[in-house]
Every structure is written in structure tokens, then in C-alpha cells.
Amino acid sequence: PASQAAPSIAVPEPQPPAEAAVDDTAGLVPIQSPMVGTFYAASSPDIDDFVKIGSTINAGDVVCLIEAMKIFNEIKSEMGGTIQKILVNNGDSVEFGQDMFLVKPS
């Protein structure tokens, strides 16, 4: 009788554990939406945004507008620091408590 070779089974090499994803938000504090509405980065389309990434802000500085029921509400920072991330785009709908900015406190 003809002998058949046993099929070889490839055994994968053990892989080292993947490095954990780096949390680039550690130590950053969010500025959250205090209401449901539409986010606006500037008071008019033809002027600069209130803040950009890297902007230094102080407590009480206006960071954006939220339109709710045809009323434009100034949203002010409750802390000082540097804007590290902007999490919403101009014209986006925002929900109550939604993070809009991440700030590195000063």
C-alpha cells in the first residue's frame, strides 16, 4: 500500500502582546456642552474662530456659540489652559454634556 505523508499543520509563532494604545487625552479636561443645539466656532462665517488648537484660554473666555431655539448662547470656559483638541465641527449638533474641547489646564 502507498503511504501518504501526513499533512503539515502550520503553527503560528506566538506574538508578543500588542502595546496598549497610548491615551493622548490623559490629563486633559473637557469643556462640555451645557445644552442641546448647534455648535458654532465663530460668531460670523467671515471672522476667525473663538479658539483654535493651541489657543491659550482663561476662565470666562468665550470658546464657542451654541444656537438653541434661535438664540445664540456664548459658551465660556470655566478654567484656564491650552486647547489641545476640538471634538466638534462648525455646524454640528451637540447634546447636553457632550465633550466639545479638551483643555490642558494651566
Disulfide bonds with the S-S distance in Angstrom:
none
